[in-house]
Amino acid sequence: MKLLIIEDDDKLRTELARFFSMEGYETEELTDYENLEESVLKAHGDLLLLDIGLPVNDGKFLCRSLRKKTSLPIVIITSQDTEMNELLCMNYGADDFMAKPFNPQILLAHVEAVLKRTMAGNREDDKIECGGFWLDVSRSTIGDGRQEAELTKNESRILFSLARNRGKILSRDQIMNDLWDSELFVDDNTLTVNMTRLRAKLELLGKAQAIKTKRGQGYLLE
């Protein structure tokens, strides 16, 4: 799991990154305060720890803006410990709220609870953002609000695997194992055929280059 950290207190940010790294998380500290939204969307994290009091941008408004573009779980961490701030953050789309100072172990418990809840809620009947288009697994369709294309179960599952690991290279074996786990049986040749058909359907949406082939490594959904 990859945690993104937006916190302008350098010491606290570093401590959080170190703590979560020791707990087995990949972490990325985002400090380009003039371009935070762009940084978050490019980082492809699994959860965002977000401070409210930031230079240049207000964390509450950043939270609201991000929620319009991504389902990334957001946990607010702030010294502005008031019921009004907590209510605003929740109304703006935050998944949880932690007041400073906090025990790192308690923050960890909150993060894990949010991840568990959002992953359970991110069922395969939900639309998944894939970068300029969405995947609706329950209907086996892809679309961008203007056009829509139907996928087979195999094509849908392949794209689901890539979307769930967006920004990371998945080997052919990893994708095939994922399909086997879902009781969709795919061998190497079938995977090639399905990938070709999937790309053809992405081309209908103008997204022919969405899935990159990394020679000798696998595939990547950017």
C-alpha positions in Angstrom: 0.0 0.0 0.0 1.3 3.5 -0.9 0.6 6.4 1.5 0.8 10.0 0.3 1.7 12.6 2.9 0.9 16.3 2.7 2.1 18.0 5.9 4.0 21.3 6.0 5.7 20.5 9.3 8.9 19.0 8.0 9.7 17.1 11.2 6.2 15.6 11.5 6.1 14.7 7.8 9.5 12.9 8.0 8.4 11.1 11.2 5.2 9.9 9.6 7.0 8.7 6.5 9.5 6.8 8.6 6.8 5.3 10.9 4.6 4.0 8.1 7.6 2.8 6.1 8.5 0.7 9.2 5.0 -0.7 9.2 5.4 -1.9 5.7 3.9 0.9 3.7 5.4 2.7 0.7 5.3 6.4 1.4 5.7 9.6 -0.7 5.9 13.1 0.7 4.3 15.7 -1.4 5.7 19.2 -0.9 5.0 21.1 -4.1 2.4 23.2 -2.4 1.5 25.2 -5.5 0.6 22.0 -7.4 -0.7 19.6 -4.8 -3.7 18.4 -6.7 -1.6 17.5 -9.7 1.0 15.8 -7.5 -1.6 13.6 -5.8 -3.2 12.5 -9.0 0.1 11.6 -10.5 1.4 9.7 -7.5 -1.3 7.0 -7.7 -1.4 6.4 -3.9 -3.8 4.2 -1.9 -4.5 6.7 0.8 -3.7 10.4 1.5 -2.8 11.8 4.8 -3.7 15.5 4.5 -3.0 18.4 6.8 -5.5 21.3 6.7 -3.3 24.3 7.4 -1.1 24.4 4.3 0.9 27.2 2.6 -0.7 28.4 -0.7 -3.7 25.9 -0.6 -6.3 25.2 2.1 -6.4 21.5 2.8 -10.2 21.4 3.1 -10.7 22.9 -0.4 -8.0 20.5 -1.8 -9.9 17.6 -0.3 -13.1 18.8 -1.9 -11.4 19.3 -5.3 -9.7 15.9 -5.2 -13.0 14.1 -4.3 -14.5 15.3 -7.5 -11.7 13.6 -9.5 -10.7 10.5 -7.5 -12.0 8.0 -4.9 -8.6 8.0 -3.1 -9.3 7.6 0.6 -8.3 10.8 2.5 -7.5 11.0 6.3 -7.3 14.6 7.6 -4.6 15.3 10.2 -4.8 18.7 11.8 -4.3 20.8 14.9 -7.5 22.7 14.0 -9.4 20.4 16.3 -13.0 21.8 16.2 -16.3 20.1 15.5 -16.9 22.6 12.7 -13.6 21.7 11.0 -14.3 18.0 11.4 -17.8 18.5 9.9 -16.5 20.5 7.0 -13.8 17.9 6.2 -16.3 15.1 6.2 -18.7 17.2 4.0 -15.8 17.9 1.6 -15.2 14.2 1.2 -12.7 13.1 3.8 -12.9 9.5 5.1 -11.6 10.2 8.6 -10.3 13.0 10.8 -7.4 12.9 13.3 -6.5 15.8 15.6 -2.9 16.6 16.5 -1.1 15.6 18.6 -1.9 11.9 18.0 -0.3 8.6 18.9 1.1 7.1 15.7 -0.3 3.7 16.5 -3.8 5.2 16.8 -3.3 6.9 13.5 -2.1 3.6 12.0 -5.3 1.9 13.3 -7.4 4.7 11.7 -5.5 4.3 8.4 -6.0 0.6 8.3 -9.6 0.9 9.2 -10.2 3.4 6.3 -8.3 1.2 3.9 -10.3 -1.9 4.9 -13.6 0.0 4.7 -12.9 1.6 1.3 -11.5 -1.6 -0.2 -14.5 -3.5 0.9 -16.7 -0.7 -0.4 -14.8 -0.6 -3.6 -16.7 -3.6 -4.8 -16.5 -4.8 -8.4 -19.9 -3.3 -9.0 -18.5 0.2 -8.6 -17.0 2.4 -11.3 -13.2 2.5 -11.2 -11.4 5.6 -12.4 -8.7 4.6 -14.9 -7.3 7.9 -16.0 -9.6 9.7 -18.4 -12.1 6.9 -18.5 -13.9 4.5 -16.1 -14.4 0.8 -15.8 -17.8 -0.5 -14.6 -17.0 -4.1 -13.6 -20.6 -5.0 -12.8 -21.7 -4.2 -16.3 -18.3 -5.1 -18.0 -18.2 -1.7 -19.7 -15.7 1.1 -20.2 -16.7 4.7 -20.9 -15.7 8.3 -20.7 -19.1 10.0 -20.4 -19.4 10.3 -24.2 -18.9 6.8 -25.5 -19.1 3.3 -24.0 -17.8 -0.1 -25.0 -18.7 -3.6 -23.7 -16.0 -5.9 -22.4 -15.9 -9.7 -22.0 -15.4 -11.0 -18.4 -11.7 -11.7 -19.1 -11.1 -8.2 -20.6 -12.9 -6.6 -17.7 -10.9 -8.5 -15.1 -7.6 -7.8 -16.9 -8.4 -4.1 -16.9 -9.6 -4.3 -13.2 -6.2 -5.8 -12.3 -4.3 -3.1 -14.0 -6.5 -0.3 -12.6 -6.2 -1.7 -9.1 -2.4 -1.4 -9.5 -2.4 1.7 -11.6 1.0 3.2 -12.2 2.7 -0.2 -11.4 3.9 -2.8 -13.8 2.1 -6.1 -13.7 3.8 -9.2 -15.1 1.9 -11.5 -17.4 2.1 -14.2 -14.7 0.5 -11.8 -12.1 -2.4 -11.0 -14.4 -3.0 -14.6 -15.2 -2.8 -15.6 -11.5 -5.3 -12.9 -10.7 -7.7 -14.3 -13.3 -7.2 -17.8 -12.0 -8.0 -16.6 -8.5 -11.3 -15.2 -9.9 -12.0 -18.5 -11.6 -11.4 -17.1 -15.1 -8.9 -19.5 -16.7 -6.4 -17.8 -19.0 -3.2 -19.2 -20.5 -0.4 -17.1 -22.1 -1.9 -17.2 -25.6 -5.4 -16.3 -24.4 -4.0 -13.4 -22.4 -2.4 -12.0 -25.6 -5.6 -12.3 -27.5 -7.6 -10.6 -24.7 -5.1 -7.8 -24.3 -5.3 -7.1 -28.1 -9.1 -7.0 -28.0 -9.1 -4.8 -24.9 -6.8 -2.3 -26.5 -9.0 -2.2 -29.6 -12.0 -1.3 -27.4 -9.9 1.3 -25.6 -9.1 2.8 -29.0 -12.8 3.4 -29.5 -12.6 5.9 -26.5 -9.4 7.4 -27.9 -7.4 5.6 -25.2 -5.4 3.2 -27.3 -2.2 4.0 -25.5 -3.6 3.7 -22.0 -2.1 0.3 -21.4 1.7 0.3 -22.0 3.7 -2.8 -22.7 7.0 -2.9 -20.8 9.2 -5.4 -22.7 10.3 -8.3 -20.6 8.3 -6.9 -17.6 4.6 -6.8 -18.3 1.9 -4.2 -18.6 1.2 -0.8 -17.1 -1.9 1.3 -16.9 -0.8 4.9 -16.5 
